[in-house]
Amino acid sequence: LFSVINTVLRDGVAGRLYAFIPDPGALSPSFLGLINLGGQSMVVVVFAALAQFLQSMLSVPASADPTARATARVMAFVAPGMTLIFFFSLNLSNAIGLYWITTSLFSVVQQLIVNHAELRNRSAATP
């Protein structure tokens, strides 16, 4: 998506696309001055893999049978491994890594809220 938007702005199509929106001229490929979204960084890849690992570990159901729990734990290691393979084999940009980090961290917060609500419901149901 970043590449598409950047190409549109570079070719001058944005000014003709919507007449009521002024042409910004250029996009800065920097995120908060820290990450070049068009480049590649090992730090972003590692953070994306760690965020996916954390998300996977939190989503392992506590009440599931042992076989399902073992499968979920194996998948918790496979998903970050696949992330590393995808980034290195496809030469993906930091923009995609930042997207994966953001969605994984959002899912972690969401899973913590769900787990907390489930724990409260369980404790309220038991006398």
JOSUL-V750668 format. One record per residue. N is the residue number from 1. RES is the residue in one letter. PHI is phi in whole degrees, -180 to 180 (* if undefined). PSI is psi as a letter, one per 20 degrees, with the letter a starting at -180 (* if undefined). OMEGA is omega in whole degrees, 0 to 359 (* if undefined). Layout:
{{N	RES	PHI	PSI	OMEGA} {N	RES	PHI	PSI	OMEGA}}
This chain:
{{1	L	*	g	178} {2	F	-61	g	180} {3	S	-64	g	179} {4	V	-64	g	180} {5	I	-63	g	180} {6	N	-63	g	178} {7	T	-66	g	179} {8	V	-61	g	180} {9	L	-68	h	181} {10	R	-68	h	181} {11	D	-84	i	177} {12	G	78	j	180} {13	V	-79	h	185} {14	A	-60	h	180} {15	G	-68	h	179} {16	R	-95	i	184} {17	L	-72	g	178} {18	Y	-129	o	184} {19	A	-69	h	183} {20	F	-85	i	178} {21	I	-111	p	179} {22	P	-70	q	179} {23	D	-71	p	182} {24	P	-72	i	178} {25	G	92	f	182} {26	A	-156	q	174} {27	L	-99	q	173} {28	S	-83	p	181} {29	P	-79	j	183} {30	S	-105	p	175} {31	F	-103	o	181} {32	L	56	k	180} {33	G	72	j	184} {34	L	-109	h	187} {35	I	-123	p	173} {36	N	-82	o	185} {37	L	-67	h	180} {38	G	-84	i	182} {39	G	-93	a	179} {40	Q	-129	p	181} {41	S	-141	p	178} {42	M	-65	h	180} {43	V	-63	g	180} {44	V	-65	g	179} {45	V	-63	g	181} {46	V	-66	g	178} {47	F	-65	h	177} {48	A	-64	g	179} {49	A	-67	g	178} {50	L	-65	g	179} {51	A	-65	h	177} {52	Q	-68	h	177} {53	F	-63	g	179} {54	L	-62	g	178} {55	Q	-61	g	181} {56	S	-66	g	181} {57	M	-68	h	180} {58	L	-73	h	183} {59	S	-90	j	177} {60	V	-71	p	182} {61	P	-69	p	182} {62	A	-78	h	185} {63	S	-97	j	182} {64	A	-76	r	179} {65	D	-68	q	185} {66	P	-59	h	180} {67	T	-67	g	179} {68	A	-66	h	178} {69	R	-65	g	179} {70	A	-65	g	178} {71	T	-64	g	179} {72	A	-64	h	179} {73	R	-69	h	176} {74	V	-64	g	179} {75	M	-65	h	177} {76	A	-64	h	177} {77	F	-93	h	181} {78	V	-71	g	183} {79	A	-60	g	176} {80	P	-64	h	177} {81	G	-63	g	177} {82	M	-65	h	177} {83	T	-60	g	179} {84	L	-62	g	180} {85	I	-65	g	180} {86	F	-61	g	183} {87	F	-65	g	183} {88	F	-78	h	182} {89	S	-80	h	182} {90	L	-99	i	182} {91	N	52	l	181} {92	L	-74	q	183} {93	S	-83	r	179} {94	N	-64	h	179} {95	A	-61	g	179} {96	I	-71	h	176} {97	G	-61	g	178} {98	L	-64	h	176} {99	Y	-62	g	180} {100	W	-65	h	178} {101	I	-63	g	182} {102	T	-62	g	181} {103	T	-67	h	179} {104	S	-67	g	179} {105	L	-68	h	175} {106	F	-61	g	179} {107	S	-66	h	177} {108	V	-63	g	179} {109	V	-62	g	179} {110	Q	-61	g	180} {111	Q	-67	h	176} {112	L	-62	g	178} {113	I	-66	g	179} {114	V	-65	g	179} {115	N	-62	g	179} {116	H	-66	g	179} {117	A	-65	h	179} {118	E	-66	h	178} {119	L	-65	g	178} {120	R	-66	h	179} {121	N	-66	h	179} {122	R	-66	g	181} {123	S	-70	h	178} {124	A	-75	h	182} {125	A	-79	h	180} {126	T	-88	p	181} {127	P	-77	*	*}}
